[in-house]
């Protein structure tokens, strides 16, 4: 049967992001039938398993122990055991240390099987009303300003929808940073998805930043940012990269500064532009 568990496999199991009814029968069967379950926070996952009367051993696997514990997990599976990995909410390996365990399994020849489940950013995108044919998922923004600015530069002229995760204590600063980087672009703000206080609405970066000056953020947020408008013609739209760089050099910039400015306009790393001149 297709749903029978295989030996020597890591199952990547999606769990609810809020509403506990959003768990599949297959997920429950897998979590009950594997030899062990790897969990980001064993207390959170333990409560979930208890709710469904699933008795299984939990292995603590998280950002701070993934290098040592990951090797032990792969070793157990390589010797014939079957494991599952869950995260606190949603699909493991999506903006989550489970990504490293899955990578290690592939490198070690261990089979990986997904058990689909809830995912916050996909749910927010589907409910946003923004284009979904092409989109970029960034997860949580880097804490360091330089790295964060690199993300902003990359997406400044990106016409794709861009999705971010954010914690309540950083939301106000992030909205201000996004407004400064992108201007007053359309935004869908999704809060506490599938939970009692779920809130999803379209707004703009400027309105959201103003709103949260007086409103205290509560819960976890998904920010769905509309891409750059396709009908807004850029001055460099019909320029080659060489012409674009030459334009800035004519304004008095050095070659390297002109390359940086060109890369910023086009939303690509400066190395992409630099290669044109090697």
N, C-alpha and C positions, 0 to 999 in steps of 0.2 A: 504493500500500500504506500501511496505517496507521502502520507503523514507519519509513517513509521520513522523513529529516530535512528540515525546512523551512528555507528561508533567512529571515534577519531575525528569528530567534527566540532567546530565552534559555531554555535547558533547565535546570531545577532538579533536580539529580541526587542521589539518595540513595546513600550508600556505606556499607560495613560499619561497625558500632560496635565490633567486636572480631573476631569470626569472619570471616575473609576470604572464606569461601564464601557469605556473605550479600550477594552482589551479583548483580543480575539480568543476563540476557543483553542486555536492552534498554539497561541502563545502560552496559554495555561498548560496545555498538554506538554509542550517542550520544557517549560520551567519545572514541571513535576517529574519529567522523565529523564532529564540529564543527570550526570553524576555530581555536578556542582554548578553553582551560579556565581559568576563574577559580578560584583556590584560596586558602583562608585561610592555609595554610602550604604553600608549594610543595615543601618537602622531604618532608613527610608524603604529600601527594598524588602527588608524583613517584615515590615508592616503590610506591604502589598501582598507578599506570599501568605502571610497569616490570614489576611482577609479572604483569600481564596482557598484556605485550608491546604496550602501547598507546603509540604515539609521537605526541605532540601538544605544542603550545606551551602553557606555563603562564603565567598572568597573576596576579601577587600582588595579592590583594584582601582587606583585613582592616580591623579597627576603626580603625587609625591612618591609613589612606590612602583610606578609602572615599569621601570627599567629592570628591577629585580624580580618582581612578582610575575611580570609578563613572560619571562623565560620559563619560570616554573609552571605556569599555566600551559604554555605550548608543549612543554615536556610531558605533562600529564596526558594531554590529548594525543601526542605522538605515540604514547605507549598504550593507546586504545580507549582511554576514557572519552566521554562526551561532555562538553561544557557549553554554557550559555553566558552571554554577557548582556547586562541591562544597565541603563543609566537611571538617574533619579527620576527622569521624565522624558518620554519621547524615544526617538531612535538613537541607540548607541552609535558612537563614531561620527556623529554630526556635531561639530564644535565640542568635542568630548574626547577624553584620553583613550576611549575605546578604539579610536582610529589607529593608534600605535599598535594595539594588540592585533587588530585585523591585519595590519601591514606585516607584523612579525609572523603571523600564521601563514600568509602567502609566501613569505621568504623561506619558511621552514617546510613548505609542502603540506601544510594542514588545510583541509577543506573548510571553507567558510560558507554558511547558509543563512540568508536573511529571513527573518520572520517579521513581515511588515507590520507597522503600527503607527500610532499617532506621531505627528511631527509638527512642531510649533510653526516653523517658518513656512512650510508648505500650506498649512491651514490658514495662516495670515495672508499669504499671497493669493490663495483661492478666494478669500473673502474681501480682498482689497479693491477689486474692480480695476486694477492696473494691468498693463500688458504682461502676459506670462509666457509668451512664446520664447523669449530670451530674458533671462534674469541672472543676477549675480548675488550669491550669498556670502556675506562677510562675517557673520556671527558677531562676537563681541569685538569692538574696536580695540586696538592696542592701547595700553596705558601711556606709553611714551609718545610725546607730542610729535617727534620726528617720524616715527613709524605711522602714527595716525594721519599725519599730513600726506605721507606717501600713498595711503589708501585713498584719501580725498583727491589727490592729484590724478590718480589712476582712473577714478570714476567721474571726474568733473565734466567731461564731454561724452560720457558713456550714455547711449540712448536706451540701454537696458534698465529694467527695474532693479533696484539694489535693496537688499534686505539685511538689517542689522538686528542683533539681540542687545538688550540693555537692562541692567539692574536698576532698581528704583533710586538708589543713592547717587547714581551717575547720570540719570536721565536729563536733568536740567542742563548740565554742562554739555552733554552730547548734543542736545537740540540746538544750543547756541553755536557749538562748533560746526554742526551740519549747515546751519543757516549762514554762517560766515563763509563756509567753503563752497556752497552750492547756490546761494541766493534763495529767494522765496519759492522753492519748488514744492509741488504737490506731495503730500504725505498721507499714508494710511497708518493710523496708530492702533495697534492691537494690544490689549492689556488683559492679563489673567485668562488666557484662552481656555475654553471649556469649563471654567470654574464659575462659581455662583456670581461673582462680580465681573464677569466677562464684559469687555467694552471694545467695540471695533467701529472706527469712524474715519472718514476722509476729512482732511484738513490741509493746512500748508505748514511749512517749517516755521514761518513767522508767527502764525496764529498759535501753533503748538508751543513755541518758545514763550510767547506772551502768556498763554494759559497757565503754564507751569511755573510762572514767576510767583503766582499766588496759590497754586494748587499743589498739595504735597503728593508726590508720586507714591503709588501703592502697587505692589505686586511686580511681576515680571512683564517686560515689554518686548514686542516685536515691532520694529519700525520699517515700514515698506515705503521706500522712496521712489517716486516716479523718475524715470530716466530723463535725460536732456531732451527737450522738445525737438522733434525731427524737422520742423518747419522753420527753425531759427537758423538762418544762414550764417556761418562763421566766416570771418574775413579770409581765413586760410583754406576754405573748403575746396577751392580749385587749384591750390598751390601744391607742387611737389614738396617733398621734405627739404630738398636743397633750397628751393625758393623760399620756403617758410623760414629756414635758418638764415638765409641771406637777408630776408626782410628785417630780422632783429639786428643783424650785424650792421645794416644801414642806419639803424637807430642808435648806433654807438656801442652795442654790446660786444663783448669778446666772443670768440667762437664757442667756448665752453658755455658761457652764460646764454648765448643764443640757442644752443642745443637744449639746455635746461628749460628755457622758455617755450621752445617748440614742443618738447616732451610734455610739459604741463598743459599746453593748449590741447594737445591730442589725447591726453589722458593715458600716456604710456610711459614706462620707465625710460630714463634718459639714455640707457644703454642701447635701446632699440634705435634711437635717432643717431647715436654716436657711430653705430655700425655702418651707417650710410657713408661715412667719411673716412673709413679705414682703407 
